[in-house]
């Protein structure tokens, strides 16, 4: 079953025929909210709003382990995560969509593995390519079918938040090879890998990163909402194409 994780600006699937809502308890605490099971274009899927359905959870407060465990336990085997990001690279202006290929983790203090505790053996996962290539290709194909432009590739820098970055920090991230910056990409994708979930990201650029473009002096947060609304409309079109081509 396909799972969709919605980020900032994406707390519901407008085309989802809701069948049931399920409150889940996990060994890692409570997920961000109830799992929403339903059908889109007669295909079953499950949806979860990463920040809660009232958008009340900051990036560092999200219980990523509970979210991923709950989706896996519900029968999901593949995940499309929708993330809002700031554009570092000039090819990623506000409103652009991207399907990143790599990620760099700058977060700290987050519970980032299921393999910990006295009863757990030391366990390593291969993370050379963090996103599932098959799921990335599904997004690429769906974007083409929906006639929506996407930037294929790029490096997602995941920062701690909840504050936005300084211009100097963005310069550092760019030197490290990052093309976009967000706050929720990790440890979500690593936990999905540990759970055997095929996971890919569809990123929506909400604004230029600090010190770039129209954010050269300051990021005007009030302007990001209209940009996100327009971007999420594109996301819906792409997800519809993914679902149409998807098996249950």
DRENDO-738424 format. One record per residue (C-alpha): residue in one letter; x, y, z. Coordinates in pm, whole numbers, padded with zeros to 5 digits, always signed. Layout:
N
AXYZ ...
***
This chain:
248
X+00000+00000+00000 X+00114+00352-00079 X+00157+00599+00205 X+00176+00974+00161 X+00328+01197+00427 X+00219+01559+00399 X+00440+01843+00512 X+00387+02216+00564 X+00089+02336+00359 X-00021+01981+00283 X-00236+01854+00567 X-00499+01677+00359 X-00556+01506+00026 X-00846+01684-00138 X-00922+01397-00376 X-00910+01128-00111 X-01231+00937-00044 X-01186+00878+00328 X-01279+00528+00442 X-01164+00545+00803 X-00938+00721+01050 X-00725+00518+01286 X-00556+00637+01604 X-00240+00433+01647 X-00032+00362+01954 X+00326+00260+01886 X+00622+00135+02094 X+00774+00478+02028 X+00487+00696+02141 X+00214+00870+01946 X+00238+00957+01576 X+00169+01308+01454 X-00199+01226+01417 X-00448+00963+01313 X-00379+00764+00998 X-00627+00850+00724 X-00718+00550+00509 X-00901+00607+00185 X-00920+00571-00190 X-00792+00798-00463 X-00900+00704-00815 X-01013+00372-00666 X-00668+00293-00528 X-00616+00243-00156 X-00363+00453+00030 X-00291+00594+00374 X-00216+00958+00454 X-00043+01117+00752 X+00014+01488+00819 X+00372+01512+00949 X+00313+01825+01158 X-00030+01717+01282 X-00362+01810+01126 X-00354+02148+01298 X+00011+02198+01201 X+00115+02218+01567 X+00435+02011+01566 X+00763+02186+01491 X+01019+01988+01287 X+01225+01890+01592 X+00910+01785+01780 X+00782+01537+01521 X+00791+01178+01644 X+00946+01038+01327 X+00988+00688+01467 X+00622+00662+01566 X+00512+00793+01225 X+00719+00546+01025 X+00637+00253+01256 X+00265+00331+01231 X+00270+00343+00851 X+00463+00018+00826 X+00234-00151+01077 X-00068-00032+00877 X+00056-00217+00571 X+00240+00053+00379 X+00540-00065+00179 X+00617+00255-00013 X+00610+00622+00081 X+00596+00953-00098 X+00689+01237+00135 X+00597+01594+00047 X+00840+01846+00195 X+00856+02226+00173 X+01207+02359+00123 X+01404+02674+00062 X+01582+02700-00270 X+01961+02737-00253 X+02041+02663-00616 X+01928+02921-00873 X+01738+02644-01053 X+01504+02622-00753 X+01305+02947-00731 X+00987+02973-00521 X+00715+02753-00666 X+00952+02499-00821 X+00920+02127-00754 X+01214+01893-00706 X+01283+01524-00661 X+01610+01514-00465 X+01864+01236-00502 X+02075+01293-00190 X+02049+01432+00162 X+02288+01578+00419 X+02189+01563+00785 X+02263+01866+01005 X+02011+01779+01276 X+02095+01680+01632 X+01921+01518+01926 X+01649+01349+01722 X+01567+00982+01775 X+01713+00855+01450 X+01710+00474+01464 X+01494+00182+01567 X+01807-00016+01653 X+01899+00102+01999 X+01876-00031+02353 X+02031-00313+02547 X+01835-00583+02364 X+01921-00461+02015 X+02228-00580+01823 X+02441-00320+01646 X+02273-00277+01307 X+02392-00075+01009 X+02195+00012+00696 X+02334+00102+00356 X+02250+00466+00294 X+02463+00543-00012 X+02155+00646-00204 X+01895+00738+00059 X+01593+00760-00170 X+01444+00462-00347 X+01523+00495-00717 X+01207+00315-00825 X+00988+00556-00630 X+01185+00855-00761 X+01126+00733-01116 X+00754+00698-01047 X+00747+01063-00943 X+00948+01169-01248 X+00716+00980-01482 X+00405+01112-01307 X+00527+01472-01333 X+00579+01427-01707 X+00230+01279-01744 X+00084+01571-01547 X+00279+01823-01758 X+00438+01964-01443 X+00803+02069-01451 X+01026+01920-01181 X+01395+01954-01109 X+01533+01602-01113 X+01808+01549-00859 X+01968+01776-00607 X+02081+01755-00246 X+01847+01821+00045 X+02017+01977+00350 X+01818+01896+00663 X+01866+02150+00942 X+01740+02139+01298 X+01496+02430+01303 X+01257+02563+01399 X+01434+02888+01317 X+01534+02953+00959 X+01900+02961+00862 X+02139+03254+00848 X+02281+03366+00515 X+02622+03240+00629 X+02477+02899+00709 X+02323+02879+00362 X+02661+02968+00212 X+02809+02680+00409 X+02538+02440+00295 X+02598+02540-00066 X+02970+02473-00027 X+02878+02131+00111 X+02686+02062-00209 X+02328+02128-00094 X+02080+02268-00346 X+01778+02296-00114 X+01719+02321+00259 X+01444+02188+00485 X+01390+02067+00839 X+01204+01735+00815 X+01396+01514+00574 X+01590+01343+00854 X+01561+01107+01027 X+01244+01022+00837 X+01412+00875+00529 X+01667+00677+00735 X+01392+00528+00950 X+01200+00433+00638 X+01509+00252+00512 X+01540+00067+00842 X+01177-00041+00813 X+01218-00154+00451 X+00988+00114+00311 X+01055+00240-00040 X+01070+00616+00012 X+01106+00922-00209 X+01053+01297-00166 X+00861+01548-00373 X+00989+01885-00256 X+00803+02215-00298 X+01020+02528-00294 X+00841+02776-00067 X+01102+03053-00080 X+01458+03134-00167 X+01693+03032+00113 X+01840+03307+00331 X+02065+03543+00139 X+01937+03425-00201 X+01713+03600-00452 X+01420+03780-00294 X+01540+03651+00045 X+01868+03842+00018 X+01774+04071+00309 X+01501+03872+00485 X+01261+03584+00418 X+00908+03719+00393 X+00720+03436+00554 X+00378+03577+00470 X+00458+03540+00100 X+00544+03172+00128 X+00186+03065+00192 X+00055+03166-00151 X+00359+03002-00310 X+00295+02682-00116 X-00073+02680-00214 X+00018+02697-00581 X+00288+02435-00538 X+00060+02196-00355 X-00189+02215-00643 X+00089+02086-00869 X+00170+01817-00614 X-00190+01693-00621 X-00175+01654-00999 X+00147+01456-00979 X+00020+01234-00697 X-00292+01154-00898 X-00072+01027-01181 X+00135+00822-00936 X-00177+00664-00793 X-00320+00589-01137 X-00008+00393-01223 X+00023+00234-00882 X-00086-00111-00774 X-00226-00184-00429 
***
